[in-house]
Amino acid sequence: MASDGVPPRIEPLPVDKWAPEVSAVWTADSLKNRRSRLPAHLTDLPDTLNLTRILAHHPDLAVAVYPLSTLLNAGLLPPRDRELVTLRTALRSASGYLWSHHYETAQAVGLTEAEVLRIAADPATVGWSPHEAALITAVDEICDAAVIGAVAWRQLRLTYDDAQMLEVLALVGVYRLLATVLSTSGAALDAWRPERPLPTATVTAVRTRRDDQP
């Protein structure tokens, strides 16, 4: 997020200056969300996120990115798993914007506040289930080497099918993309969202060769 007193590199574009195609895709997705299985805290967000105002400078990009992120937030992963992945990705990407947005979102789908804060810790040293620890480790491995190592992969495959594994990869990738856009442009956190301090993620050395043996 932009520091106090530091102007953004890319100013959020006012809604009345959006290209028609940006307004159309946002409206269509907003209406669809209200009929979908997205929880109320996501369907009722204001229609003027600073992220969208920045992407609106590039209408084709905004039209491509927004539906993809919406799809992933109503995808095949259990909501709790999705938020574990998203919050760890926000931490590894040093995105205070995404961390603050998902801090409460995660609690709305069943994580406790203590669990949200614990996502910053080394997953091998805290009380996650083997599946949850593998999810957090998978995020670290993707961030470090763009590949999930064999141990985490095998653990996740006990629960996830091919489509769900692809969704984990896409979820990390899309949120790393958004974190890059937000941080580099200097996006301020939306005024209606409380700012949450961004912890430092504790990361141990991870094995990232896809053919590693346990």
Secondary structure, DSSP 8 states (H G I E B T S, - for coil): ---TT---SS----GGGS-HHHHHHHHHHHHHHHHSS--HHHHTS-S--HHHHHHTTSHHHHHHHHHHHHHHTTSSS-HHHHHHHHHHHHHHTT-HHHHHHHHHHHHHTT--HHHHHHTTS-TTSS---HHHHHHHHHHHHHHHHSS--HHHHHHHHTT--HHHHHHHHHHHHHHHHHHHHHHHHT----TTS----------------TT---
